[in-house]
Amino acid sequence: AINSATAASAEDRAEAASKKLSFYDQELTPEIRMSYEDTLKQLLPPYKGGETPESMVKTNYDKFDAQFVKVLNERVTVNDDKDAAALLEALAVEQSRRIGAATENLKEVLAMGEPMKMEGRIIKMAREGKVDESFLLLLEANETQARDAGAMGPAELMKRLRFRAIEEKDKQIASKEIALIRKLLRAEDAAEREKILEDAFTPREKLLVAGTAENAAKAMDGETPDQEKAMPDVPPPDFINACKAVMLNFGNLQYDDDRGDLATRIKQIASEAEVVATRIYGQGMSLREQQDRAWKEQTTSIFDLEKMELEAESRGEHAPWTNPDADDDMFLPGFDSQGKMKIGGG
């Protein structure tokens, strides 16, 4: 009975492992291939003077996500693409080099002794560009190994360090919107996502605006410089536009879990974002209120109107001189026909 149970358990594990790896066996869709066309043009020949497959891989390493590697492998297998094969060979060499560097970096982190100091070292490494996918994979491998061996303390430490490394790496991403999407995708549940969205969308007072001619003049005259208008870390309309971009180009987003279809999860996040944004910013102005606001201004130039239109759009509303014509069922929750977000009605 013990043997049969063990065999059954092994079969279950094998089946689960097969399902988890099924991503690599899934056929590439035309949409995924299309999403990488620009990347292929950038990384494949013809090259400029001095560029090689090795230099292209080293400079653009973060663009080689799992989906892109599948695209390259398909080109090699189906079309016998020598250029794609050269990129994959260069990628394998670079991965080996980075794993070696990640190993040394992890030793340096663990040598700090105390968890807080370890996290501090990771923050420093992230700012130096040393926290890459190889480093994250090494942390995850050590966490899994420790957990499988029953060493829960070391496993939890590795998990804590891995989460800190991911968070710090995301801070280095140029787009705050994409960093926020990645953070939300890692969240355990809706409650955690709501907290993250509230923190990102809530306006905060900034420091005094320095460096403008107006403020320099005011400082010379002894006046107090203007303060920046309170702004959120991530404006909701920008975030929702980023969600739409991910939906249209979903192959390029790196994610490392198997909690469901990415498109469905992005739609859910966009819907939750709309609810949180509406709660923070309230109901939008009506068209009559916008008109009254426009015509009460005594010097309403075309630039004033443009500014008001942008302000309206930032609140998810439409200025009265625009002509929105949207079919809401065709877009993510909160989108209009241009892909702009609608917050709080209007």
C-alpha positions in Angstrom: 0.0 0.0 0.0 2.9 2.3 0.8 4.6 1.6 -2.5 1.4 2.2 -4.5 0.7 5.5 -2.6 4.3 6.5 -3.3 3.9 5.7 -6.9 0.7 7.6 -7.1 2.3 10.6 -5.4 5.2 10.5 -7.8 2.7 10.4 -10.8 0.8 13.4 -9.3 4.1 15.3 -9.0 5.1 14.4 -12.5 1.7 15.6 -13.8 1.9 18.8 -11.9 5.4 19.4 -13.1 4.3 18.8 -16.7 1.5 21.3 -16.4 3.8 23.9 -14.9 6.3 23.5 -17.8 3.5 23.4 -20.4 4.3 27.1 -21.2 7.4 25.9 -23.2 5.3 23.5 -25.2 2.5 25.9 -26.1 2.4 27.0 -29.7 3.3 30.6 -30.3 0.3 32.7 -31.5 0.5 35.3 -34.3 -0.1 38.0 -31.8 2.9 36.9 -29.7 5.1 36.8 -32.8 3.9 40.3 -33.8 4.7 41.7 -30.3 8.3 40.8 -30.8 8.8 42.2 -34.3 10.4 45.4 -33.2 12.7 43.5 -30.8 13.8 41.2 -33.5 14.6 44.1 -35.9 16.7 45.6 -33.1 18.6 42.5 -32.2 19.1 40.7 -35.4 21.5 41.8 -38.3 22.3 43.9 -40.1 24.4 45.4 -37.3 26.1 48.7 -37.0 29.9 48.9 -36.9 31.4 47.0 -34.0 28.1 45.3 -33.0 28.0 41.5 -32.6 25.5 39.0 -31.3 27.5 39.0 -28.1 27.4 42.7 -27.7 23.7 42.8 -28.5 22.9 40.2 -25.9 25.0 41.9 -23.2 23.4 45.3 -23.9 19.8 44.1 -24.2 19.9 41.1 -21.8 16.6 42.1 -20.1 14.7 41.8 -23.4 15.4 38.1 -23.6 12.4 36.9 -21.6 11.2 33.3 -21.8 8.6 34.2 -24.5 11.3 35.9 -26.7 13.6 32.9 -26.4 10.7 30.7 -27.6 10.4 33.0 -30.6 14.1 32.7 -31.4 14.0 28.9 -31.0 11.1 28.7 -33.4 13.0 30.7 -36.0 15.9 28.3 -35.6 13.8 25.1 -35.7 11.4 26.1 -38.5 13.5 28.4 -40.7 17.1 27.3 -39.8 17.7 31.0 -38.9 21.5 31.3 -38.4 21.2 34.8 -36.9 18.7 33.7 -34.3 21.0 30.7 -33.5 23.9 33.0 -33.0 21.9 35.1 -30.6 20.9 32.0 -28.6 24.5 30.9 -28.4 25.6 34.3 -27.2 22.7 34.3 -24.7 23.9 30.9 -23.2 27.4 32.3 -22.7 26.1 35.5 -21.1 23.7 33.5 -18.8 26.6 31.4 -17.6 28.7 34.5 -16.9 25.8 36.1 -15.0 25.1 33.0 -12.9 28.8 33.1 -11.8 28.5 36.8 -11.0 25.2 36.2 -9.2 26.8 33.5 -7.1 29.5 35.9 -5.9 27.0 38.6 -5.2 24.9 36.2 -3.1 27.9 35.2 -1.1 28.5 38.9 -0.5 24.9 39.4 0.7 24.9 36.4 3.0 28.3 37.4 4.5 26.5 40.5 6.0 25.2 38.1 8.7 22.0 39.9 9.8 18.8 40.0 7.6 18.5 43.8 7.7 22.1 44.2 6.6 21.5 41.6 3.9 18.6 43.6 2.6 20.7 46.8 2.7 23.4 45.2 0.6 20.7 44.1 -1.9 19.5 47.7 -2.2 23.0 48.9 -2.9 23.5 46.1 -5.5 20.2 47.1 -7.2 21.4 50.7 -7.5 24.6 49.4 -9.0 22.7 47.2 -11.6 23.8 43.9 -10.0 20.3 42.6 -9.3 19.3 40.8 -12.5 17.2 37.8 -13.4 20.2 35.5 -12.7 20.5 36.8 -9.1 16.7 36.3 -8.6 16.8 32.8 -10.0 19.7 31.9 -7.7 17.7 33.2 -4.6 14.7 31.2 -5.7 16.8 28.0 -6.2 18.3 28.4 -2.8 14.8 29.0 -1.3 13.4 25.9 -3.0 16.4 23.8 -1.9 16.1 24.8 1.7 12.4 24.3 1.8 12.7 20.8 0.2 15.2 19.9 2.9 12.9 21.1 5.7 15.1 24.1 6.6 12.2 26.5 6.9 14.2 29.3 8.5 16.8 29.6 5.7 13.9 29.2 3.2 12.0 32.1 4.6 15.2 34.2 4.7 15.8 33.5 1.0 12.2 34.3 0.2 12.5 37.6 2.1 15.7 38.5 0.3 14.2 37.5 -3.1 11.1 39.7 -2.6 13.4 42.6 -1.6 15.5 42.1 -4.6 12.5 42.0 -6.9 11.1 45.2 -5.4 14.4 47.0 -5.7 14.9 45.8 -9.3 11.4 47.1 -10.2 12.4 50.5 -8.9 15.1 50.6 -11.6 12.5 50.2 -14.4 12.0 53.4 -16.3 8.2 53.1 -16.4 6.6 53.3 -12.9 3.4 52.0 -14.5 5.0 48.7 -15.6 6.8 48.4 -12.2 3.4 48.7 -10.5 1.8 46.1 -12.8 4.6 43.7 -12.0 4.1 44.3 -8.3 0.3 43.7 -8.6 0.9 40.5 -10.5 2.9 39.2 -7.6 0.3 40.2 -5.0 -1.3 37.3 -3.2 -4.9 38.5 -3.3 -7.3 41.3 -4.1 -6.9 42.9 -0.6 -3.2 43.2 -1.1 -3.6 44.6 -4.6 -6.1 47.2 -3.2 -3.6 48.4 -0.7 -0.9 48.6 -3.3 -3.2 50.6 -5.7 -4.3 53.0 -2.9 -0.7 53.7 -2.0 0.3 54.3 -5.7 -2.8 56.4 -6.6 -3.0 58.7 -3.5 -1.7 62.2 -4.2 1.2 63.3 -2.1 2.6 66.8 -1.4 5.9 67.3 -3.1 8.9 69.3 -2.0 9.3 72.9 -3.1 9.7 73.2 -6.9 13.3 74.1 -7.5 15.0 75.3 -10.6 12.2 77.2 -12.3 12.7 80.8 -13.4 9.6 81.9 -11.6 10.7 80.4 -8.3 14.2 81.8 -8.7 12.7 85.3 -9.2 10.4 84.8 -6.2 13.4 83.7 -4.1 15.3 86.8 -5.1 12.3 89.0 -4.1 12.0 87.2 -0.8 8.8 85.5 -1.7 8.0 81.8 -1.0 8.4 79.6 -4.1 5.4 77.8 -5.4 4.8 74.2 -4.3 4.2 71.4 -6.6 0.6 70.2 -6.9 0.0 67.0 -4.9 0.5 64.1 -7.3 0.3 60.3 -7.0 3.3 58.2 -7.6 1.4 56.7 -10.5 -1.4 58.7 -12.1 -4.4 56.3 -12.6 -4.9 57.2 -16.3 -1.3 56.5 -17.1 -1.5 53.2 -15.2 -4.7 52.1 -17.1 -3.1 53.1 -20.4 -0.1 50.9 -19.5 -2.5 48.0 -18.7 -3.9 48.4 -22.2 -0.4 48.5 -23.7 0.4 45.2 -21.9 -2.9 43.7 -23.2 -1.9 44.6 -26.8 1.7 43.5 -26.3 1.4 41.0 -23.5 4.2 38.8 -24.8 6.8 41.3 -23.6 5.9 41.3 -19.9 8.0 39.1 -17.7 6.2 37.2 -15.0 7.2 34.2 -13.1 4.2 32.4 -11.7 1.4 30.2 -13.0 -1.7 31.7 -11.4 -3.7 32.0 -14.5 -4.0 33.7 -17.9 -2.1 37.0 -18.0 -4.7 38.8 -20.0 -7.5 37.9 -17.5 -5.4 39.0 -14.6 -4.5 42.3 -16.3 -8.3 43.0 -16.9 -9.0 42.2 -13.2 -6.2 44.6 -12.1 -7.6 47.3 -14.4 -11.0 46.9 -13.0 -9.7 47.1 -9.4 -7.7 50.1 -10.3 -10.8 51.9 -11.6 -12.6 51.3 -8.3 -9.7 52.5 -6.2 -9.2 55.6 -8.4 -12.9 56.5 -8.2 -12.9 56.1 -4.4 -9.8 58.4 -4.1 -10.8 61.1 -6.7 -14.6 61.0 -6.4 -17.2 61.5 -9.1 -16.2 63.4 -12.2 -17.6 66.8 -13.3 -20.6 66.9 -15.5 -20.4 68.4 -19.0 -22.4 71.4 -17.8 -20.0 72.0 -15.0 -17.1 71.8 -17.4 -18.7 74.3 -19.7 -19.5 76.7 -16.9 -15.9 76.4 -15.8 -14.6 77.1 -19.3 -16.8 80.2 -20.0 -16.3 81.8 -16.6 -12.6 82.2 -17.5 -12.2 85.6 -18.9 -9.1 84.8 -20.9 -9.8 81.4 -22.4 -7.3 80.9 -25.2 -6.8 77.7 -27.2 -4.0 76.9 -24.8 -6.3 77.2 -21.9 -8.8 74.9 -23.6 -6.0 72.4 -24.3 -4.9 72.6 -20.6 -8.5 72.0 -19.5 -8.9 69.1 -21.8 -5.8 67.5 -20.4 -6.9 68.2 -16.9 -10.3 66.6 -17.7 -8.6 63.6 -19.2 -6.4 63.3 -16.1 -9.7 62.9 -14.1 -11.0 60.4 -16.6 -13.6 62.9 -18.0 -14.2 64.4 -21.4 -14.1 68.1 -22.2 -17.4 69.3 -23.7 -15.8 70.1 -27.1 -14.6 66.5 -27.5 -16.8 63.8 -29.1 -16.3 60.5 -27.3 -17.7 57.5 -29.3 -16.9 54.4 -27.4 -18.2 50.8 -27.3 -17.3 50.0 -23.7 -17.5 46.2 -24.3 -14.6 46.4 -26.7 -12.1 47.8 -24.1 -10.8 47.2 -20.6 -12.9 48.5 -17.8 -12.6 52.3 -17.7 -11.4 52.8 -21.3 -12.8 55.0 -24.0 -12.3 54.6 -27.7 -8.8 56.2 -27.6 -7.7 53.9 -24.8 -8.0 56.8 -22.2 -9.2 56.0 -18.8 -12.6 57.2 -17.4 -12.4 57.8 -13.7 -15.5 58.4 -11.6 -18.0 59.0 -14.3 -18.4 62.2 -16.3 
